[in-house]
Amino acid sequence: MLTLKIGKMPGKIEEFVFGGPVKVSEALATAGISAEGCSVKFGGSTVGLDDTISTDGLLLVVPNIKGA
């Protein structure tokens, strides 16, 4: 089993349990979160929507800062 805490900043973070490794895009869809115009981070590192997560952790969607 794989436990991910998933959220979009600012906002709440919820915990989801998956049967095994999951694609970032699938995890976000399960949480009902869109990554459009945002960066996705797992464990502090930027990840892509096609990347696979196989360890427990925190998956955050963070708005991109305009002008930076």
Secondary structure as UniProt FT lines:
FT   STRAND          2..8
FT   STRAND          13..18
FT   STRAND          22..23
FT   HELIX           24..31
FT   TURN            36..37
FT   STRAND          38..42
FT   TURN            43..44
FT   STRAND          45..46
FT   TURN            49..50
FT   STRAND          52..53
FT   STRAND          57..63
FT   TURN            66..67
//
